Amino acid sequence: MLFTHDTQDALQMMASLVNTAGEPDELATLADLDAFLTVWVFTGRVDRDEAELAALRRLRARLAGFFDVDEEGLADGVNALLREGRALPQVVRHDQWNWHLHATDDDRPLATRMAVEVAMALVDLLRAERFDRLRRCEAPDCDKVLVDLSRNRSRRFHSTACGNRVAAAAYRARRADS
């Protein structure tokens, strides 16, 4: 395992949140928010209202920028999220989770808690010198992002569908050349 379970979950949640952007926007309605929170479960306060949805959409845009900055830019962004969230890391365990970090109170807004959780996970990436794990999908027609958690840093596509589409196009190109 490259990172602890909570770090991996936070990084994957970040990519999933960023990937809700686009056409169609997958975080446009409260039903979309409910669907997202069914996959990415958060303990503590969840309001499920328009204000929370708007806050998550703002966070999504901010996190998307982390895939386009250098290491210094990422560190600056992480520090800003931690400052704004007034992070105070605590080791906790609850439900099915063993020891892991929470860095904000459960009654803070969901977007704040998500931002701090992602920031803490990104700290692990920076400290492990694994900044290159944050990537954009290599499919030519895709603008989605991914966090490569493979051992050999070989993940190139955000989904199997993108990988299959690129492989099929390459196959068709080879067949056309024969």
For each residue, the residues with C-beta under 8 A, 3 or more apart:
1: 4 5 8
2: 8 128 130 149 151
3: 7 8 11 121 124 125 128 149
4: 1 7 8 100 124
5: 1 8 9 97 100
6: 9 10 97 100 101 117 121
7: 3 4 10 11 120 121 124 125
8: 1 2 3 4 5 11 12 121 149
9: 5 6 12 13 40
10: 6 7 13 14 117 118 120 121
11: 3 7 8 14 15 118 121 122 125 133 147 149
12: 8 9 15 16 147 149
13: 9 10 16 17 40 114 117 118
14: 10 11 17 18 63 66 118 121 147
15: 11 12 18 19 145 146 147 158
16: 12 13 19 20 36 39 40
17: 13 14 20 27 36 40 56 59 60 63 114
18: 14 15 21 60 63 64 67 144 145
19: 15 16 22 26 144 145 158
20: 16 17 25 26 27 32 36 60
21: 18 25 26 27 60 61 64
22: 19 25 26 143 144
23:
24: 28
25: 20 21 22 28 32
26: 19 20 21 22 32 36
27: 17 20 21 32 33 36 53 56 57 60
28: 24 25 32
29: 32 33 53
30: 33 34 48 49 50 53
31: 34 35
32: 20 25 26 27 28 29 35 36 53
33: 27 29 30 36 37 48 52 53 56
34: 30 31 37 38 48
35: 31 32 38 39
36: 16 17 20 26 27 32 33 39 40 56
37: 33 34 40 41 42 46 48
38: 34 35 41
39: 16 35 36
40: 9 13 16 17 36 37
41: 37 38
42: 37 46 110 113 114
43: 94 95 106
44: 105 106 107 108 110 113
45: 106 107 108 109 110 113
46: 37 42 52 110
47: 51 52 109 110
48: 30 33 34 37 52
49: 30 52 53
50: 30 53 54
51: 47 54 55
52: 33 46 47 48 49 55 56 109 110 111
53: 27 29 30 32 33 49 50 56 57
54: 50 51 57 58
55: 51 52 58 59 109 110 111
56: 17 27 33 36 52 53 59 60 110 111 114
57: 27 53 54 60 61
58: 54 55 61 62 111
59: 17 55 56 62 63 111 114 115
60: 17 18 20 21 27 56 57 63 64
61: 21 57 58 64 65
62: 58 59 65 66 77 115
63: 14 17 18 59 60 66 115 118
64: 18 21 60 61 67 68 145
65: 61 62 68 69 77
66: 14 62 63 69 74 77 122 134
67: 18 64 134 135 136 145
68: 64 65 136
69: 65 66 72 73 74 77
70: 73 74
71: 74 75 126 131
72: 69 75 76
73: 69 70 76 77
74: 66 69 70 71 77 78 122 125 126 131 134
75: 71 72 78 79 126
76: 72 73 79 80
77: 62 65 66 69 73 74 80 81
78: 74 75 81 82 119 122 123 126
79: 75 76 82 83
80: 76 77 83 84
81: 77 78 84 85 115 116 118 119
82: 78 79 85 87 103 116 119 120 123
83: 79 80 86 87
84: 80 81 112 115
85: 81 82 103 104 108 112 113 115 116 119
86: 83 104
87: 82 83 103 104 116 119 120
88: 103 104
89: 101 102 103 120
90: 101 102 103
91: 99 100 101
92: 99 100 101 102
93: 97 98 99 100
94: 43 97
95: 43
96:
97: 5 6 93 94 100
98: 93
99: 91 92 93
100: 4 5 6 91 92 93 97
101: 6 89 90 91 92 120
102: 89 90 92 106 117
103: 82 85 87 88 89 90 116 117 119 120
104: 85 86 87 88 108 112 113 116
105: 44 108
106: 43 44 45 102 113
107: 44 45
108: 44 45 85 104 105 112 113
109: 45 47 52 55 112 113
110: 42 44 45 46 47 52 55 56 113 114
111: 52 55 56 58 59 114 115
112: 84 85 104 108 109 115 116
113: 42 44 45 85 104 106 108 109 110 116 117
114: 13 17 42 56 59 110 111 117 118
115: 59 62 63 81 84 85 111 112 118 119
116: 81 82 85 87 103 104 112 113 119 120
117: 6 10 13 102 103 113 114 120 121
118: 10 11 13 14 63 81 114 115 121 122
119: 78 81 82 85 87 103 115 116 122 123
120: 7 10 82 87 89 101 103 116 117 123 124
121: 3 6 7 8 10 11 14 117 118 124 125
122: 11 66 74 78 118 119 125 126
123: 78 82 119 120 126 127
124: 3 4 7 120 121 127 128
125: 3 7 11 74 121 122 128 130 131 133 134
126: 71 74 75 78 122 123 129 131
127: 123 124
128: 2 3 124 125
129: 126
130: 2 125 133
131: 71 74 125 126 134
132: 135 148 153
133: 11 125 130 147 148 149 153
134: 66 67 74 125 131 145 147
135: 67 132 138 145 146 147 148 155 156
136: 67 68 143 144 145 146
137: 142 143 144 145 146 156 157 158 159 162
138: 135 142 156 157 166
139: 142 157 158 162 163 165 166
140: 166
141: 165
142: 137 138 139 157 158 162
143: 22 136 137
144: 18 19 22 136 137 158 159 162
145: 15 18 19 64 67 134 135 136 137 158
146: 15 135 136 137 155 157 158
147: 11 12 14 15 133 134 135
148: 132 133 135 153 154 155
149: 2 3 8 11 12 133 155
150: 153 154 155
151: 2
152:
153: 132 133 148 150
154: 148 150
155: 135 146 148 149 150
156: 135 137 138 163
157: 137 138 139 142 146 160 162 163 166
158: 15 19 137 139 142 144 145 146 162
159: 137 144 162 163
160: 157 163 164
161: 164 165
162: 137 139 142 144 157 158 159 165 166
163: 139 156 157 159 160 166 167
164: 160 161 167 168
165: 139 141 161 162 168 169
166: 138 139 140 157 162 163 169 170
167: 163 164 170 171
168: 164 165 171 172
169: 165 166 172 173
170: 166 167 173 174
171: 167 168 174 175
172: 168 169 175 176
173: 169 170 176 177
174: 170 171 177 178
175: 171 172 178
176: 172 173
177: 173 174
178: 174 175
